[in-house]
Amino acid sequence: MKIKVCTGKTCKDRFSDYIITRLKNDKERFNLDNIIIEECLCMWKCKEWPNLTVDWNHHNYMNPAKASSLALNNNKKKK
């Protein structure tokens, strides 16, 4: 599973860095070796910040807890 987190100016101002940190911590804590976490430039959805994609599916209005839950639930579905 590939998760891309927007690090454009608007999302970064709305703490997308914390989402990345939370996802990386969850990956290590729960041994989620099949998850790839990447930063990406603007997703052009600035009114719906912060944004991320999970395997090309767009999700908006994220926060660290919602992103973590999304990653863990998608990981369970893949197994």
N, C-alpha and C positions, 0 to 999 in steps of 0.2 A: 504494500500500500504506500502510495506517495502522497504526502501532505505538503502543500505549498502555502506559505503564509505571506501575505502582502506586506512589504516593507516600504511602500510608497509613503510620501510625506504625511498624508492624512491618517493612514492606518498606523504609522509609526508614532504620530502624535497621540493616538488613541491606544497606545500600549501594545502594539503587535509584538514588540520585543519580549514582553512578559508571556505572551502566548507561546512563542518559540521556546523560551526557557522552560515553561511548564511542560510542553510536549517532549522536550529532550529529557527532562527529569523523569517523566512517566515512562519514556522508552527504556531508560536505564533501570528504573525501579521495578518495572514489571517484565523486564527481559523481552521487549517487543522488537526483536531483531528484524522482523519483516517490514517495519515502518521506516520510511525514508522521509526526513523532515528537511525542507528546503525553504530558503527565503526567495521571494521573487519581487520584481519591480511592480509598479502599479497595475492593478487588475481592472482599472477604469470603472470601479463601482464605489467611488469615493463618498457617495451619499449614504452608503450602507456599511460603513466601516465598523470595525476591522473585518477584513475578508480573508478567507482561505478556501482552498480546494482540496478535496479528498478524492483521489483518482479521477480528476477532471470534473467532479461535481462541486459546484460553487455553493459556499455557505457564507452568510453575512451576519452582521451584528454579533460577532464572536467576542468572547472574553476567555480568559485562561481556563476557567472551570468548564464552560461549554465546549471548548476545543478539546479538552482532555476527555470529557465524556464521549464526544463524537469519535475520537480516535479509538478509545477502548471498546466502544460498542461496535464499530466497524471491524476492529480486529477480531472480536468474538464471532462475527458473522462469517469472516473469511476462513475460520478454522473448521 
